[in-house]
């Protein structure tokens, strides 16, 4: 269960977590963004997509019912993999474990994303392409791995061939933005501040982190619920792209930097394996 309380500043807004509600406040500069998020929240709620109930709102202020249930990366992954997650776990290996709870979550998540993508997309904001110039500079200056530089150039070239963004996407569908119940059903989708017009892969990019079986279950549910078919290689490409993109925001002086580089190496190896399998 998620029990944290208190007030924190998150990008353009202040968020106060109480036992039964979440209060969002913003200054004048963020009011337009809050209004856009509330409008999207209303659309999702009307479409039956699981978002916390809006209790009240006024200019620069909104109060939501607090979501309850299993929440966060560690809590989800302990149930997905069947116990505490070892740092040595090969998430991309064919024998990566997946519990019945994890299978149920994958199906529920795939269905949720399909329903989200079925809604009319906004004209803006549009999910931005990666700042490859910054990524390549960081790789050249601080990683110094010619193989990763070549791979990054290849992903940048692949991104340039993609069709125009055409879906309503959440764009940040990691487990910190989801709640689930004891049966593995997603019960709440939160933090819509990065949502906009994007590509299907923008909402499927984190799936490979939970293992090959999780990806397959989620994609089968996605297509079964009306999502357009998307191949494993493309999903892994979006996953790899996301790993590289983290170098734009996480510099070599930050503690997470070595883990991001390790993630890039793992995602690169995984996309090559999937590509080789055809």
The 8 nearest C-alpha neighbors of each residue, nearest first, counted from 0:
[[1, 68, 69, 2, 70, 67, 74, 178],
 [0, 2, 3, 70, 67, 68, 69, 71],
 [3, 1, 0, 4, 18, 17, 67, 16],
 [2, 4, 1, 16, 5, 17, 18, 0],
 [5, 3, 16, 17, 2, 18, 6, 15],
 [4, 6, 16, 15, 17, 7, 3, 14],
 [7, 5, 15, 14, 16, 13, 8, 4],
 [8, 6, 14, 13, 9, 15, 5, 16],
 [7, 9, 13, 12, 14, 10, 6, 11],
 [10, 8, 12, 13, 11, 7, 14, 6],
 [9, 11, 12, 8, 13, 29, 192, 7],
 [12, 10, 29, 9, 25, 13, 8, 28],
 [13, 11, 25, 9, 24, 10, 8, 14],
 [12, 14, 8, 24, 23, 7, 9, 25],
 [13, 15, 23, 7, 6, 22, 8, 12],
 [14, 16, 6, 22, 5, 21, 17, 7],
 [17, 15, 4, 21, 5, 6, 20, 14],
 [18, 16, 4, 20, 19, 21, 15, 5],
 [17, 19, 20, 16, 4, 2, 65, 3],
 [20, 18, 65, 17, 64, 21, 16, 66],
 [19, 21, 65, 64, 17, 63, 18, 16],
 [20, 22, 16, 63, 65, 62, 15, 17],
 [21, 23, 62, 15, 14, 61, 63, 20],
 [24, 22, 14, 61, 60, 13, 62, 15],
 [25, 23, 60, 13, 59, 12, 14, 22],
 [24, 26, 12, 59, 29, 30, 13, 60],
 [25, 27, 28, 29, 59, 30, 24, 12],
 [26, 28, 30, 29, 25, 59, 31, 58],
 [29, 27, 26, 30, 31, 25, 11, 32],
 [28, 30, 32, 27, 25, 26, 31, 11],
 [31, 29, 33, 59, 27, 32, 28, 25],
 [30, 32, 34, 33, 29, 35, 28, 27],
 [33, 31, 35, 29, 30, 34, 36, 192],
 [32, 34, 30, 36, 35, 31, 37, 29],
 [33, 35, 37, 31, 32, 36, 30, 38],
 [36, 34, 32, 38, 33, 37, 31, 39],
 [35, 37, 33, 39, 34, 38, 40, 191],
 [38, 36, 40, 34, 39, 35, 33, 41],
 [37, 39, 35, 41, 40, 36, 34, 42],
 [40, 38, 42, 36, 41, 37, 43, 35],
 [39, 41, 37, 43, 38, 42, 36, 44],
 [40, 42, 44, 38, 39, 43, 45, 37],
 [43, 41, 39, 45, 40, 44, 46, 38],
 [44, 42, 46, 48, 40, 45, 41, 39],
 [43, 45, 41, 47, 46, 48, 42, 40],
 [44, 46, 42, 43, 47, 41, 48, 40],
 [47, 45, 43, 44, 48, 42, 118, 114],
 [48, 46, 44, 45, 49, 43, 50, 42],
 [49, 47, 43, 44, 46, 50, 111, 115],
 [48, 50, 187, 186, 188, 47, 44, 51],
 [49, 51, 187, 188, 48, 44, 189, 52],
 [52, 50, 64, 66, 63, 187, 53, 65],
 [51, 53, 64, 63, 54, 50, 44, 65],
 [52, 54, 63, 55, 62, 64, 51, 61],
 [55, 53, 63, 62, 52, 64, 56, 61],
 [56, 54, 62, 61, 53, 57, 63, 60],
 [57, 55, 61, 60, 62, 58, 54, 53],
 [56, 58, 60, 59, 61, 55, 62, 34],
 [57, 59, 60, 30, 56, 61, 34, 25],
 [58, 60, 25, 30, 24, 57, 26, 33],
 [59, 61, 24, 57, 58, 56, 23, 25],
 [62, 60, 56, 23, 55, 22, 57, 24],
 [61, 63, 22, 55, 54, 21, 53, 56],
 [64, 62, 53, 21, 54, 20, 52, 65],
 [63, 65, 20, 52, 51, 19, 21, 53],
 [64, 66, 20, 19, 21, 63, 67, 51],
 [65, 67, 51, 64, 187, 68, 178, 186],
 [68, 66, 65, 0, 1, 178, 69, 70],
 [67, 69, 0, 180, 179, 178, 70, 1],
 [68, 70, 179, 0, 178, 180, 74, 1],
 [71, 69, 178, 1, 74, 68, 177, 175],
 [70, 72, 175, 174, 74, 73, 75, 69],
 [71, 73, 174, 75, 74, 76, 175, 70],
 [72, 74, 76, 75, 71, 77, 84, 83],
 [75, 73, 77, 71, 76, 72, 70, 69],
 [76, 74, 72, 78, 73, 77, 71, 79],
 [75, 77, 79, 78, 73, 74, 80, 72],
 [76, 78, 82, 83, 74, 80, 75, 79],
 [77, 79, 81, 76, 75, 80, 82, 101],
 [80, 78, 101, 76, 98, 97, 77, 81],
 [79, 81, 97, 96, 77, 78, 76, 82],
 [82, 80, 78, 77, 79, 98, 97, 83],
 [81, 83, 77, 80, 84, 78, 76, 79],
 [84, 82, 77, 85, 81, 80, 76, 73],
 [83, 85, 77, 82, 86, 88, 76, 80],
 [84, 86, 87, 88, 83, 82, 89, 80],
 [87, 85, 88, 84, 89, 83, 90, 258],
 [86, 88, 85, 89, 84, 90, 95, 261],
 [89, 87, 85, 86, 90, 84, 95, 92],
 [90, 88, 91, 92, 87, 95, 210, 86],
 [89, 91, 210, 92, 88, 95, 208, 209],
 [90, 92, 210, 89, 269, 211, 93, 95],
 [91, 93, 95, 94, 89, 90, 210, 211],
 [94, 92, 95, 211, 91, 210, 212, 90],
 [93, 95, 92, 96, 211, 210, 91, 212],
 [94, 96, 92, 210, 93, 90, 89, 97],
 [97, 95, 80, 94, 98, 210, 81, 79],
 [98, 96, 80, 79, 101, 102, 95, 99],
 [97, 99, 101, 100, 79, 81, 80, 102],
 [98, 100, 102, 101, 103, 97, 79, 183],
 [101, 99, 103, 183, 98, 102, 104, 182],
 [100, 102, 79, 98, 104, 99, 103, 97],
 [103, 101, 99, 105, 104, 100, 106, 98],
 [102, 104, 183, 100, 106, 101, 105, 107],
 [103, 105, 183, 101, 107, 102, 106, 184],
 [106, 104, 217, 102, 108, 103, 107, 216],
 [107, 105, 217, 220, 109, 103, 104, 108],
 [106, 108, 104, 110, 184, 105, 109, 185],
 [107, 109, 111, 105, 110, 106, 104, 112],
 [110, 108, 221, 217, 220, 106, 112, 111],
 [109, 111, 221, 113, 107, 108, 220, 112],
 [112, 110, 108, 114, 109, 113, 107, 115],
 [111, 113, 115, 109, 114, 110, 116, 108],
 [114, 112, 226, 116, 110, 221, 115, 111],
 [115, 113, 117, 111, 112, 116, 110, 118],
 [114, 116, 112, 113, 117, 118, 111, 167],
 [115, 117, 113, 166, 167, 118, 114, 112],
 [118, 116, 114, 115, 113, 119, 226, 166],
 [119, 117, 116, 115, 120, 167, 114, 166],
 [118, 120, 167, 121, 117, 166, 116, 165],
 [121, 119, 167, 166, 196, 118, 122, 165],
 [122, 120, 123, 196, 195, 167, 119, 124],
 [121, 123, 196, 124, 120, 125, 195, 165],
 [124, 122, 125, 121, 195, 196, 120, 126],
 [123, 125, 195, 196, 126, 122, 121, 194],
 [124, 126, 196, 123, 195, 127, 197, 122],
 [127, 125, 197, 196, 195, 124, 128, 170],
 [128, 126, 125, 129, 197, 130, 124, 196],
 [127, 129, 130, 126, 158, 131, 159, 155],
 [128, 130, 131, 244, 127, 155, 240, 247],
 [131, 129, 132, 133, 134, 128, 247, 244],
 [132, 130, 134, 133, 129, 135, 155, 151],
 [131, 133, 135, 134, 130, 136, 129, 137],
 [132, 134, 136, 131, 135, 130, 247, 137],
 [135, 133, 131, 137, 136, 132, 246, 247],
 [136, 134, 138, 132, 137, 133, 131, 139],
 [135, 137, 139, 133, 138, 134, 140, 132],
 [138, 136, 140, 134, 135, 139, 141, 133],
 [137, 139, 142, 135, 136, 141, 140, 143],
 [140, 138, 143, 136, 137, 141, 135, 142],
 [139, 141, 137, 138, 136, 143, 142, 135],
 [140, 142, 137, 138, 143, 139, 251, 136],
 [143, 141, 138, 144, 139, 140, 137, 260],
 [144, 142, 139, 138, 141, 140, 145, 148],
 [143, 145, 146, 147, 142, 148, 138, 139],
 [146, 144, 148, 147, 149, 143, 139, 138],
 [145, 147, 149, 148, 144, 150, 151, 143],
 [148, 146, 150, 149, 144, 145, 151, 138],
 [149, 147, 145, 151, 150, 146, 152, 138],
 [150, 148, 152, 146, 147, 151, 145, 153],
 [149, 151, 147, 153, 148, 152, 146, 154],
 [152, 150, 154, 148, 153, 149, 147, 155],
 [153, 151, 155, 149, 150, 154, 156, 148],
 [152, 154, 150, 156, 151, 155, 157, 149],
 [155, 153, 157, 151, 156, 152, 158, 150],
 [154, 156, 152, 158, 153, 157, 151, 159],
 [155, 157, 153, 159, 154, 158, 152, 160],
 [158, 156, 154, 159, 160, 155, 153, 161],
 [159, 157, 155, 160, 161, 156, 154, 128],
 [158, 160, 156, 157, 161, 155, 162, 154],
 [161, 159, 157, 158, 162, 156, 155, 163],
 [162, 160, 158, 159, 163, 157, 164, 198],
 [161, 163, 164, 160, 198, 165, 159, 158],
 [162, 164, 165, 161, 198, 197, 160, 196],
 [165, 163, 197, 198, 196, 166, 162, 125],
 [164, 166, 197, 198, 196, 163, 120, 167],
 [167, 165, 120, 197, 116, 196, 198, 168],
 [166, 168, 120, 196, 116, 195, 197, 118],
 [169, 167, 170, 194, 195, 197, 166, 196],
 [168, 170, 194, 171, 191, 193, 172, 202],
 [171, 169, 201, 168, 202, 194, 193, 172],
 [172, 170, 169, 173, 193, 202, 176, 201],
 [173, 171, 202, 170, 176, 169, 174, 205],
 [172, 174, 175, 176, 171, 205, 177, 72],
 [173, 175, 71, 72, 177, 176, 172, 70],
 [174, 176, 71, 173, 177, 72, 70, 172],
 [177, 175, 189, 174, 173, 188, 172, 190],
 [178, 176, 188, 174, 187, 175, 70, 189],
 [179, 177, 70, 187, 186, 69, 68, 185],
 [178, 180, 185, 186, 69, 184, 68, 183],
 [179, 181, 182, 183, 68, 184, 69, 186],
 [180, 182, 183, 179, 184, 69, 100, 68],
 [183, 181, 180, 184, 100, 103, 179, 104],
 [182, 184, 104, 103, 100, 180, 181, 179],
 [185, 183, 179, 107, 180, 104, 182, 186],
 [184, 186, 179, 178, 187, 107, 183, 108],
 [187, 185, 179, 178, 49, 184, 180, 188],
 [188, 186, 49, 50, 178, 177, 185, 51],
 [187, 189, 177, 50, 176, 49, 178, 186],
 [188, 190, 176, 191, 177, 50, 187, 51],
 [191, 189, 192, 176, 188, 193, 171, 169],
 [190, 192, 194, 193, 189, 36, 169, 40],
 [191, 193, 190, 194, 36, 32, 33, 169],
 [194, 192, 191, 170, 169, 195, 171, 190],
 [195, 193, 169, 191, 168, 170, 192, 196],
 [196, 194, 124, 125, 168, 167, 123, 121],
 [195, 197, 125, 167, 166, 120, 121, 164],
 [198, 196, 164, 126, 166, 168, 165, 125],
 [197, 199, 164, 200, 201, 166, 165, 168],
 [198, 200, 201, 202, 203, 166, 197, 168],
 [199, 201, 203, 202, 198, 204, 237, 234],
 [200, 202, 170, 199, 198, 204, 203, 197],
 [201, 203, 200, 170, 204, 199, 172, 168],
 [204, 202, 200, 205, 201, 206, 234, 199],
 [203, 205, 238, 237, 200, 201, 206, 202],
 [204, 206, 203, 207, 208, 238, 173, 172],
 [205, 207, 208, 214, 204, 203, 209, 213],
 [208, 206, 209, 210, 205, 214, 211, 235],
 [209, 207, 206, 210, 205, 90, 91, 238],
 [210, 208, 207, 206, 213, 90, 211, 214],
 [209, 211, 90, 91, 213, 207, 95, 212],
 [212, 210, 214, 213, 93, 91, 215, 207],
 [213, 211, 215, 214, 210, 216, 97, 95],
 [212, 214, 216, 210, 211, 215, 105, 209],
 [215, 213, 211, 217, 212, 206, 216, 207],
 [214, 216, 212, 218, 217, 213, 219, 211],
 [217, 215, 213, 219, 214, 218, 105, 106],
 [216, 218, 109, 105, 106, 220, 214, 215],
 [217, 219, 221, 215, 220, 216, 109, 214],
 [220, 218, 216, 222, 221, 217, 223, 215],
 [219, 221, 223, 109, 106, 217, 218, 110],
 [222, 220, 109, 218, 110, 113, 226, 224],
 [221, 223, 226, 225, 219, 224, 220, 228],
 [222, 224, 220, 221, 225, 219, 226, 110],
 [225, 223, 221, 222, 110, 113, 226, 220],
 [226, 224, 222, 223, 113, 227, 221, 114],
 [225, 227, 222, 113, 221, 224, 228, 223],
 [226, 228, 222, 229, 225, 221, 113, 199],
 [229, 227, 222, 226, 230, 218, 221, 219],
 [228, 230, 227, 233, 231, 234, 218, 222],
 [231, 229, 233, 232, 234, 228, 218, 235],
 [230, 232, 234, 233, 235, 229, 273, 214],
 [231, 233, 235, 230, 234, 274, 273, 236],
 [232, 234, 236, 230, 235, 231, 237, 229],
 [235, 233, 231, 237, 236, 232, 200, 204],
 [234, 236, 238, 232, 237, 233, 270, 239],
 [235, 237, 233, 239, 238, 234, 240, 232],
 [238, 236, 240, 204, 234, 235, 239, 200],
 [239, 237, 204, 235, 241, 236, 240, 205],
 [238, 240, 236, 242, 266, 241, 237, 235],
 [241, 239, 237, 243, 238, 242, 236, 244],
 [242, 240, 244, 238, 239, 243, 237, 245],
 [241, 243, 239, 263, 240, 244, 245, 262],
 [242, 244, 240, 245, 241, 246, 263, 239],
 [245, 243, 241, 246, 242, 247, 129, 240],
 [244, 246, 247, 243, 248, 242, 249, 241],
 [247, 245, 249, 244, 248, 134, 243, 250],
 [246, 248, 245, 244, 134, 249, 133, 130],
 [247, 249, 246, 245, 250, 244, 134, 133],
 [250, 248, 246, 245, 247, 256, 253, 251],
 [249, 251, 252, 253, 256, 246, 248, 247],
 [252, 250, 256, 253, 141, 249, 257, 254],
 [251, 253, 250, 254, 256, 249, 255, 257],
 [252, 254, 251, 255, 256, 250, 249, 257],
 [255, 253, 256, 252, 257, 251, 258, 249],
 [256, 254, 258, 253, 257, 259, 249, 251],
 [255, 257, 259, 251, 258, 254, 253, 249],
 [258, 256, 260, 259, 255, 261, 254, 251],
 [259, 257, 261, 255, 260, 256, 262, 254],
 [258, 260, 262, 256, 261, 257, 263, 255],
 [261, 259, 263, 257, 262, 258, 264, 256],
 [260, 262, 258, 264, 259, 263, 257, 265],
 [261, 263, 259, 265, 260, 264, 266, 258],
 [264, 262, 260, 266, 242, 261, 265, 267],
 [265, 263, 261, 267, 262, 266, 268, 260],
 [264, 266, 262, 268, 267, 263, 269, 261],
 [265, 267, 269, 239, 263, 268, 264, 262],
 [268, 266, 264, 270, 269, 265, 263, 239],
 [267, 269, 265, 271, 266, 270, 264, 272],
 [270, 268, 266, 272, 271, 267, 91, 265],
 [271, 269, 273, 267, 235, 272, 268, 274],
 [270, 272, 274, 268, 269, 273, 275, 267],
 [273, 271, 269, 275, 270, 274, 276, 268],
 [274, 272, 276, 270, 275, 271, 232, 269],
 [273, 275, 271, 277, 276, 272, 232, 270],
 [276, 274, 272, 277, 273, 271, 270, 232],
 [277, 275, 273, 274, 272, 271, 232, 270],
 [276, 274, 275, 273, 232, 272, 231, 230]]
